[in-house]
């Protein structure tokens, strides 16, 4: 921790020395003020004692962000994984905190909000970004004001609202792999008291992973989305926003690259050479789990297959892997000024329907064929009352959450002479919470912030997995085809979580001068308990599940953080930094056993810091730099032979950085040319809590370029861009099947991508 505090102290000294000089400097550019709602009210980014990265709608457009995961590239400390393939399940990680599971029943400790509404379904978190006002990323526990499952922080996507002025835009993009992307919006007054806005987006491209088999190429996109809003303002004291949205994504995904692997002398999964023969994996020619048998041929997996082309963007896939996600929702947001207080009510309904199939064995044979289907229905209601005076501000509220997940998973292993699992589950969650936060201005330089949240939650699981192939009864001779049954009738209270939780915050802000905020905070966040689902089997033929391992407990994260927010150079530069230490108890972590996902509780130690610099030192020049350092270790992780070890947390690079340079200059009477370059570096990280060598991605850099010409005083713009300029081949996920079938799945990020776009703005 001392090195992070030293790092922060040095930065603070830079702030102080720079501030004195800044009073005497003149500059031709002033940074745009960014307004955020990190504390449930509008504030300048520089006035909030929370580590926040925020993007305006213009910045999102200039950076070429087209979906929800793109914000990772310019946010220090934020990463994500795709354990169920790109365009499907999305798991965000902040400062090393995240959940690597892909079961639809579970939620992530980095919460995602869209327009003040919590979105629990991980299968609905990959969506298009269009007509966006801003994106806010809040680091650290945010349980007091945002509530459930924010131990790591949250990502908040905020749409443009209707206004009293007629405005809109249209943008068309054409790119590699026959990409055609279009989006647009129009809004304005409909009457004296009603305004409206409608926005649409579509994105299509061919697959960028070649399939050498007859099935289609992988990693195509076919996505559409629409959002409509009506804003009612019957008086100066009341506004009501009604919003409805619908999106659909039909993509070819799951293009896992095949890597033949083996278990080495240390019990670790490592690559298998093309001429190596081994018996370290218990398999034979048909892929059955028979101990001590050699592989069908040197250098191959248990099925005799090896991918030999060396191309990360090509493979032989026998199955048409698909993901189809439909996301529907409606919300009502009411604000009512009652004297010196404001009452806010947010009511929301959501439905996420996901269907995914994949070619798990990543080869030309129909061997391992899972299908995941789930429907998530969510209702939430929040009431807030806020008020205060010049030196005292307060907010309090009530939050209700009801979430039902109905899942249907199948696993076809009949082509290797094994089972056909048919698993069905229903998980119901109901939670209610009370929360409040107060801010006292102790003087003109000191502010004390205190907050607390208490919640009560009940969660139940009904689960049944049966073998419909007859393998259990006809081949093994078991009396039943039931692989696993878990509900209140069979296991009693094990199928129920009924518990209370507490989140809280104590913070002290210090303003030694107008352009500098220094803060220190102690906070606690919690994530609720849950259940393991998937292809559970207690027969010990396929897996070794027992009923007591299905529930896992809640987690608690206690955070100590110090930071600063500074504005320098007569408003031309922002320099913000933070350092933190986490005491992470009962951390919910994920390991993969055979074909089962297993979440269990352990402890972890996490510490680190971030530094962000944004500057416009002269007219037309914009600079940005972000750095994050991290030391994230999970304790008591059991190895396959039961030895407890300390391991690096998943998706937690020790160091990451991003940088941007943009220069724009006028041309003619109303034109402007802009050149922009930006890049992101990620240090080495693991995709598996066991830290096996085949789950490691070495450090890599992705760089991007954009050139644009705007005319008509910014009314239209023509741009050309290239993403992943150097065509860096990097992994964004791995799945280790070495101990089961002798191979490792590898998923690669998007290759180099050229494109052009045209945007017209309606004034």
Buried (B, 14 or more C-beta within 10 A) or exposed (E): EEEBEEBBBEBBEBBEEBBEEBEEEEBEBEBEEBBBBBBBBEBEBBBBBBBBBBBBBEBBBBBBBBBBBBBBBBBBBBBBBBBBBBBBBBBBBBBBBBBBBBBBBBBBBBBBBBBBBBBBBBBBBBBBBBBBBBBBBBBBBBBBBBBBBBBBBBBBBBBBBBEEEEBBBBBBBBBBBEBEBBBBBBBBBBEEEBBBBBBBBBBBBBBBBBBBBEBBBBBBBBBBBBBBBBBBBEEEEBBBBBBBBBBBBBBBBBBBBBBBBBBBEEBBBBBBEEEBEBBBBBBBBBBBBEEEBEBBEBBBBBBBBBBEEEBBBBBBBBBBBBBBBBBBBBBBBBBBBEEEEBBBBBBBBBBBBBBBBBBBBBBBBBBBBBBBBBBBBBBBBBBBBBBBEEEEBBBBBEBBBBBBBBBBBBBBBBBBEBBBBBBBBBBBBBBBBEBBBBBBBEEEEEBEBBBBBBBEBBBBBBBBBBBBBEBBEEBEEBEEBBBBBBBEEBBEEBBBBEBEBEBBBBBBBBBBEEBBBBBBBBBBBBBBBBBBBBBBBBBEBBBBBEBEBBBBBBBBBBBBBBBBBBBBBBBBBBBBBBBBBBBBBBBBBBBBBBBBBBBBBBBBBBBBBBBBBBBBBEEBBBBBBBBBBBBBBBBEBBBBEEEEEEBBBBBBBBBBBBBBBBBBEEEEEEBBBBEBBBBBBBBEBBBBBBBBBBBBBEBBBBBBBBBBBBBEEEBBBEBEBBBBBEEBBBBBBBBBBBBBBBBBBBBBBBBBBBBEBEBBBBE
